[in-house]
Amino acid sequence: MNTFNSHREEMKSLVLCIFVCTFLGAHSLENGLVRTPPMGWLAWERFRCNTDCKNDPDNCISDRLFRTMADLVVSEGYAAVGYEYINVDDCWLEKERDFNGNLQPDALRFPYGMRDLSNYIHSKGLKFGIYEDFGNYTCAGYPGVLGYLENDAFTFASWEVDYVKLDGCYSHPKDMDRGYPEFGYHLNRTGRPMVYSCSWPVYQIYSGMQPNFSSIIDNCNLWRNFDDIQDSWSSVESIIDYYGNNQDVIVPNAGPGHWNDPDMLIIGNFGLSYEQSKTQMAIWAILAAPLLMSVDLRTIRPEYKAILQNRKIIAVDQDPLGIQGRRIYKKNGIEIWARPITPVYQSYFSFAVAFVNRRTDGTPSDIAVTLFELGLNFRGGYFVEDLYEEVSYGVLTPDTKIKVKVNPSGVVMLRADVQLPSFKDRRYPPAQSIYRPYDVFQVARPFLK
């Protein structure tokens, strides 16, 4: 590749976003939860609404399925790397509320009740998530929360739920600006900390409305912006494109306690190749996305398990700064994504960088670029390593050219940690660059009026 001049402008926008978001202090739902993106296991994409426990007892939505997955999350090492939520999705309910108007689980598939399932999951050191819908019905036709917001919030608290996803089927998008905050208010009133996952913006976007993201950030811990993920590479690509094409609107909304949710990880299922699975994991980490696996942990192959348990990529996703990354280059099927991460020295961030090959012509693509062209311009250099291959490049200076070979529909993911000079080391005075706080402040000033 022969020119990356536009990268510096993209990186300037990225750091401007960092400054504006920090200075304006995006007001998140202050329940003290998910200061980094939530991680766990979610039933929906892999198991859908399979309620046929008579003919398919191993795969139906049931108490047995969730206890089994909770066991495997612990015994197979997923909990040890950060996956902690076991989340029930749609189709857990009876078709009608009980005589007193309370939600009730399907008596045959959840014979011990949801509090008992919650207790079991907690006994494993994990957390329990549940699904409902701001509407008359859930998407699969079970009772929704409309008309029962306070009652259902306190029901979930009595079951010791830790995470609530509220979908948006069978409701009017205009009512969501009032209804989603109201349900969140009742969740907080219970006194039990519960992560609040909203589908609020995606339904409004599809109806032609402009979501009020200030209110969404105020009231939700995470939210969906785009389509449900399907078990295919084309679905993953569509999500990647959406987040890249709309990043100027989407990125500023993310931060500790409030996250954009591009939907589940489908790694280990049927639709993604090994290379494509690596790409999804890398991009989700760059996006500071929730990492919610939806896969059969009983049958997952070792190479896919290794992707999901890659500690170095998980560390990028869980970086405490909570800054969502951006696509900084796109041309001829090659994309570069970058995310500012810790450690930080003065005004210089470390970065995670993903080189993505969207081409499918069967030949790996060579990419060569200097650190400076990527916007990494600290004179003291960066310690660079490949997070999949675990290859160290050592300490590289900004004028060093990195050459990577990226497989079709694959990724190379690098981490570049800014080198922190010792107190006595005077070799690296601060460089004059577009990333100095004063310069960024001057650019951002019109946004701060």
C-alpha positions in Angstrom: 0.0 0.0 0.0 1.5 3.3 -1.0 -0.4 6.0 0.9 -1.9 6.3 4.4 -2.1 10.1 4.6 -5.8 9.9 5.4 -5.1 7.8 8.5 -3.8 10.8 10.4 -7.0 12.6 9.8 -9.0 9.6 10.9 -6.9 9.3 14.0 -7.3 13.0 14.6 -11.1 12.4 14.5 -10.7 9.5 16.9 -8.8 11.5 19.5 -11.2 14.4 19.0 -14.0 12.0 19.9 -12.1 10.9 22.9 -11.7 14.4 24.1 -15.3 15.5 23.5 -16.7 12.4 25.1 -14.6 12.9 28.2 -15.0 16.7 28.5 -18.8 16.6 28.0 -19.1 13.7 30.4 -21.6 11.4 28.7 -24.1 10.7 31.5 -24.4 7.0 31.8 -26.8 4.9 33.8 -25.0 5.1 37.1 -25.8 1.8 38.6 -22.1 1.1 38.9 -22.2 -1.9 36.5 -20.4 -3.0 33.3 -17.6 -0.4 33.5 -16.1 -2.7 30.8 -18.3 -4.4 28.3 -20.2 -7.4 29.7 -19.0 -10.9 28.8 -21.0 -14.1 28.9 -23.1 -16.7 27.1 -26.5 -16.1 25.5 -28.9 -18.7 24.1 -30.6 -16.9 21.2 -28.5 -17.2 18.0 -27.6 -20.8 18.5 -30.7 -22.2 20.1 -33.4 -19.7 19.0 -36.9 -20.6 20.2 -36.6 -24.3 20.3 -39.3 -25.4 22.8 -39.6 -29.0 21.7 -38.1 -30.7 24.7 -39.9 -34.0 23.9 -38.1 -34.6 20.7 -35.0 -32.5 21.2 -34.3 -32.4 25.0 -30.7 -31.5 24.7 -31.2 -28.4 22.6 -34.6 -26.9 23.7 -34.8 -23.7 25.8 -35.0 -25.2 29.3 -33.6 -25.2 32.8 -31.4 -28.1 31.7 -29.7 -26.2 28.9 -28.8 -23.2 31.0 -27.4 -25.3 33.9 -25.4 -27.3 31.4 -23.9 -24.1 29.8 -23.2 -22.6 33.2 -21.3 -25.8 34.1 -19.2 -25.6 30.9 -18.5 -21.9 31.2 -16.7 -22.7 34.5 -15.2 -26.1 33.7 -13.9 -25.2 30.3 -12.1 -22.1 31.4 -14.5 -19.4 30.0 -15.2 -17.9 33.4 -11.5 -17.7 34.1 -11.0 -15.3 31.2 -14.0 -13.1 32.0 -17.2 -14.6 30.7 -19.6 -14.3 33.6 -23.3 -13.9 32.5 -25.6 -16.8 31.6 -28.4 -15.1 29.7 -31.8 -16.6 28.9 -33.4 -15.1 25.8 -37.0 -15.3 24.4 -39.3 -18.3 24.8 -38.8 -19.0 28.5 -42.3 -18.0 29.5 -45.7 -19.5 29.7 -48.1 -18.0 27.2 -50.1 -16.3 29.9 -49.4 -14.5 33.2 -50.5 -16.2 36.4 -53.8 -15.4 38.2 -52.1 -12.4 39.9 -50.7 -11.0 36.7 -47.1 -12.2 37.4 -44.7 -13.5 34.8 -44.2 -17.3 35.0 -41.7 -19.6 33.3 -42.9 -22.5 31.3 -43.7 -25.1 33.9 -42.5 -28.1 31.9 -39.3 -26.6 30.6 -38.4 -24.7 33.8 -40.0 -26.9 36.5 -38.0 -25.5 39.4 -38.7 -21.8 38.6 -36.4 -19.0 37.7 -35.2 -18.2 41.2 -33.9 -21.8 41.5 -32.1 -21.5 38.2 -30.7 -18.1 39.3 -29.4 -19.7 42.5 -27.7 -22.5 40.6 -25.9 -20.0 38.3 -24.9 -17.9 41.2 -23.5 -21.0 43.0 -21.1 -21.3 40.1 -19.8 -17.8 40.7 -21.7 -16.6 37.6 -24.4 -14.1 37.0 -28.0 -14.6 35.7 -29.6 -12.7 32.8 -33.1 -12.7 31.5 -35.1 -11.4 28.5 -38.3 -9.5 28.2 -39.9 -7.0 25.7 -41.3 -3.5 25.9 -44.5 -4.4 24.2 -47.7 -6.5 24.5 -45.7 -9.5 23.5 -42.1 -10.7 23.1 -40.9 -11.2 19.6 -41.9 -14.9 19.8 -45.4 -14.1 21.2 -45.0 -14.5 24.9 -46.2 -11.9 27.5 -44.4 -8.5 27.3 -43.9 -6.0 30.1 -46.3 -3.3 28.7 -48.7 -2.5 31.5 -46.6 -4.4 34.1 -43.3 -2.4 34.1 -43.1 -2.0 37.9 -44.4 -5.4 38.7 -42.0 -7.2 36.3 -39.0 -5.2 37.5 -39.6 -6.3 41.1 -40.3 -9.9 39.9 -36.8 -10.0 38.3 -35.3 -8.6 41.5 -37.0 -11.3 43.5 -35.5 -13.9 41.2 -32.0 -12.2 41.8 -31.6 -11.4 38.2 -28.3 -9.6 37.3 -29.0 -8.6 33.7 -32.2 -7.7 31.8 -32.5 -7.4 28.1 -35.6 -5.5 27.0 -36.6 -6.1 23.3 -39.0 -3.9 21.3 -41.4 -6.1 19.4 -45.1 -5.3 19.5 -44.5 -1.8 20.7 -44.6 1.6 19.1 -41.2 3.2 18.6 -42.5 6.6 19.7 -43.5 5.2 23.1 -39.9 3.9 23.7 -38.6 7.4 24.7 -40.9 7.2 27.7 -41.2 3.4 28.2 -37.5 2.3 28.3 -36.5 5.0 30.9 -39.6 4.1 33.0 -38.6 0.4 33.1 -35.1 1.4 34.0 -36.4 3.6 36.8 -38.3 0.6 38.2 -35.2 -1.6 37.9 -33.2 0.9 39.9 -36.0 1.2 42.5 -35.8 -2.5 43.3 -32.4 -1.8 44.9 -30.9 -4.8 43.1 -28.1 -3.9 40.6 -29.2 -5.2 37.2 -27.5 -4.5 33.9 -30.0 -2.9 31.5 -29.7 -3.9 27.8 -32.0 -2.0 25.5 -33.2 -2.5 22.0 -34.6 1.0 22.0 -32.5 2.7 19.2 -32.7 -0.1 16.6 -36.5 -0.1 16.5 -36.6 3.7 16.2 -33.9 3.7 13.4 -35.9 1.2 11.4 -39.1 3.3 11.8 -37.3 6.4 10.5 -36.9 8.1 13.8 -33.7 9.7 15.1 -32.9 8.1 18.5 -32.2 10.4 21.4 -28.9 9.0 22.3 -28.4 11.3 25.2 -31.4 9.8 26.9 -30.4 6.3 25.8 -27.0 6.7 27.4 -28.7 8.1 30.5 -31.0 5.1 30.9 -29.3 2.0 29.4 -26.1 0.1 30.0 -26.0 -1.2 26.4 -28.1 -1.0 23.4 -28.6 -2.4 19.9 -28.2 -0.2 16.8 -28.6 -2.7 14.0 -29.8 -6.0 12.7 -29.8 -9.3 14.7 -26.7 -11.3 13.8 -27.2 -14.5 11.8 -25.0 -17.5 11.4 -23.2 -16.2 8.3 -20.2 -14.2 7.2 -22.4 -11.9 5.2 -24.3 -11.0 8.4 -21.0 -10.3 10.3 -19.8 -8.2 7.3 -23.1 -6.2 7.3 -22.6 -5.3 11.0 -18.9 -4.4 10.4 -20.0 -2.1 7.6 -22.7 -0.5 9.6 -20.4 0.4 12.4 -17.7 1.6 10.1 -20.1 3.7 7.9 -21.9 5.3 10.9 -19.0 5.6 13.3 -19.1 9.3 13.6 -22.6 9.0 15.2 -22.0 5.7 17.0 -18.6 5.9 18.6 -19.1 9.0 20.8 -21.9 7.2 22.7 -19.7 4.4 24.1 -17.8 4.5 27.4 -17.6 2.8 30.8 -21.1 1.7 31.8 -22.7 2.4 28.4 -21.9 0.4 25.3 -22.9 0.0 21.7 -23.9 -3.7 21.2 -23.3 -5.2 17.7 -24.9 -8.4 18.9 -23.6 -11.9 19.8 -20.4 -13.7 19.0 -21.2 -16.6 16.6 -17.7 -18.1 16.7 -17.8 -21.9 16.8 -21.2 -22.4 15.1 -21.7 -23.3 11.4 -21.5 -20.1 9.3 -18.0 -18.7 9.9 -14.6 -20.1 8.8 -11.7 -20.1 11.2 -10.3 -16.8 9.6 -13.7 -15.2 9.7 -14.1 -16.1 13.3 -10.8 -14.5 14.2 -12.0 -11.4 12.3 -15.2 -11.2 14.3 -13.4 -11.5 17.6 -10.9 -8.8 16.6 -13.4 -6.3 15.4 -15.7 -6.8 18.4 -12.7 -6.0 20.6 -11.9 -2.9 18.6 -15.6 -1.8 19.0 -15.5 -2.2 22.8 -18.4 -4.6 22.2 -20.1 -6.9 24.7 -18.7 -10.4 24.3 -21.7 -12.6 24.5 -21.1 -16.0 23.0 -24.0 -17.9 21.4 -22.6 -21.3 20.7 -23.0 -24.9 21.9 -20.1 -25.2 24.4 -20.6 -29.0 24.4 -19.4 -29.4 20.8 -17.2 -26.4 20.0 -13.9 -27.3 18.3 -10.7 -26.4 20.1 -9.5 -23.8 17.6 -12.7 -21.8 18.0 -12.6 -22.1 21.8 -9.0 -20.7 21.6 -10.3 -17.6 19.8 -13.0 -17.0 22.4 -10.5 -17.5 25.2 -7.7 -15.3 23.7 -6.7 -13.4 26.8 -4.8 -10.7 24.9 -7.7 -9.8 22.6 -10.1 -9.9 25.5 -7.8 -7.5 27.3 -8.3 -5.1 24.4 -12.1 -5.4 24.6 -12.0 -4.9 28.3 -9.6 -2.0 28.3 -10.5 0.3 31.2 -10.5 3.5 29.1 -13.6 2.2 27.4 -13.0 4.1 24.1 -14.6 2.5 21.1 -12.3 2.2 18.1 -12.8 3.3 14.5 -12.2 2.3 10.9 -9.3 4.5 9.8 -8.7 3.1 6.3 -10.8 1.4 3.6 -9.6 0.7 0.1 -9.6 -2.2 -2.4 -11.0 -4.6 0.1 -8.5 -3.7 2.8 -9.5 -2.1 6.1 -7.6 -0.9 9.1 -9.3 -0.4 12.4 -7.7 1.1 15.5 -8.7 1.6 19.1 -6.9 3.7 21.8 -6.1 1.7 24.9 -3.9 1.8 28.0 -1.1 2.4 28.9 -1.2 6.2 28.2 1.9 8.4 28.5 1.1 12.2 28.6 -1.1 12.6 25.5 0.0 9.5 23.8 -2.2 6.4 23.7 -1.3 2.9 23.1 -3.4 1.3 20.3 -4.9 -2.0 19.2 -4.9 -2.2 15.3 -6.7 -4.7 13.2 -5.8 -5.2 9.5 -8.8 -6.8 7.8 -8.8 -8.4 4.4 -12.3 -8.3 3.0 -11.2 -9.7 -0.3 -12.1 -13.3 -1.3 -9.8 -13.9 -4.3 -7.9 -16.7 -2.5 -4.6 -15.0 -2.1 -3.3 -13.4 1.2 -2.8 -9.6 0.9 0.4 -7.9 1.9 0.0 -4.6 3.9 2.9 -2.4 4.7 2.6 0.8 6.7 4.6 2.8 9.2 3.5 3.5 12.7 3.4 7.2 11.9 1.0 6.6 9.0 -1.2 4.9 11.5 -1.1 7.9 13.8 1.3 6.4 16.3 3.9 9.1 16.6 5.5 8.9 20.1 9.2 9.3 19.6 10.0 6.9 22.4 8.4 4.1 20.4 5.9 1.3 21.0 6.2 -2.3 22.0 4.3 -4.2 19.2 3.0 -7.7 19.2 0.7 -9.9 17.2 -2.2 -10.9 19.4 -3.2 -14.1 17.5 0.3 -15.4 16.5 1.9 -14.2 19.7 4.8 -12.8 17.8 6.7 -9.9 19.3 8.1 -7.2 17.0 9.9 -5.5 19.9 10.0 -1.7 20.3 9.4 0.1 17.1 9.7 3.8 16.4 7.1 5.8 14.4 9.1 5.6 11.2 9.3 1.8 11.3 7.4 0.1 8.5 5.3 -2.9 9.6 4.6 -5.6 7.0 1.7 -8.0 7.5 0.2 -10.7 5.4 -3.6 -11.0 5.8 -5.6 -14.1 4.6 -8.8 -13.6 2.7 -11.7 -12.6 5.0 -9.1 -12.8 7.8 -7.4 -10.4 10.2 -4.0 -9.6 11.7 -4.4 -7.9 15.1 -1.5 -6.0 16.6 -1.1 -4.2 20.0 1.2 -1.3 20.2 2.0 -0.2 23.8 3.5 3.2 24.2 6.9 2.8 26.0 6.8 4.6 29.3 10.1 6.4 30.0 11.5 6.0 33.5 11.5 9.1 35.7 15.2 9.7 35.0 14.9 9.1 31.2 15.1 12.4 29.4 15.5 11.1 25.9 11.8 11.4 24.9 10.5 15.0 25.3 6.8 15.3 24.3 6.4 15.6 20.6 4.4 18.4 18.9 1.6 16.5 17.3 -2.1 16.6 16.5 -2.7 14.5 19.6 -1.5 17.1 22.1 -4.4 18.0 24.5 -4.2 21.7 23.7 -4.5 21.1 19.9 -7.4 18.7 20.4 -9.1 21.2 22.7 -8.8 23.9 20.0 -10.4 21.7 17.4 -13.1 20.6 19.9 -14.0 24.1 21.1 -17.0 24.6 18.8 -18.6 21.4 20.2 -18.2 22.6 23.8 -20.4 25.8 23.6 
